[in-house]
Amino acid sequence: MDDETFETLPLNNRKRLLDELPASNGIYIFVKGSEIQYIGKSVNIKARVLSHIESAKLDAKEAAIVNNSDRIRFFITDNELKALILESKLIQKHKPPYNVRWRDDKSYLYIKVTIKDTFPKVFLSRRENDGKSRYFGPFLSSKIAQDIVKTTRKIIPFCTQKNVTKRACFYSKIGQCKPCPNVIENTKDEVLKKELTKEYRANIRKVIRF
């Protein structure tokens, strides 16, 4: 993402912030001079930036971000998932001090896909350690990784349950694990079972490509 693709507004001009910040999905960046201080994403950039400013009156973290910035850069994305992914990439690239300083993990986090399993699962993992899975990351924040998994699952259903049981999992009931490996494993019809397995693995390939 090039700097020139971002719109920029002065942080001390509340009227311009109210008038010109979009109430849309996207990325916002607190900047001082040429230095990036903090990168965030929101489904409503205007509301989130104004929330930072208001919270700075009471919260030390927010005060540090706002008081050490003089401008806001922002970029609109088509949807929340694109904002999540772009936020993660920009944080990894620039390592803004206030993203790193309040990082919520002791080590970087990965999204792990157990591709060697009959029914590959998607988990969060602290390290690349088994030689049998695909890893995506690392992510500075567990919240970013969790949000990416959660949002992706709404589009492409997959399973995160480690052990097979005799019942369909909760997420299968809301369409986020479909077809459910628990259901597939307990299917007696071998032809149907093969078709469902194929469908599930196709979903996992979509997740990996995505």
ABEGO torsion letter per residue (X at the ends): XBAAABBBBBAABAAAAAAABBBBBEBBBBBBEABBABBBBBABAAAAAAAAAAAAAABAAAAAAAAABABBBBBBBABAAAAAAAAAAAAAAAGBAAAAAABABABBBBBBBBAABABBBBBBBABBAAGABBBBOBBABAAAAAAAAAAAAAABBBBABABBBABBBAAAAAGABOBBAAAAAABABAAAAAAAAAAAAAAAAAAAAX
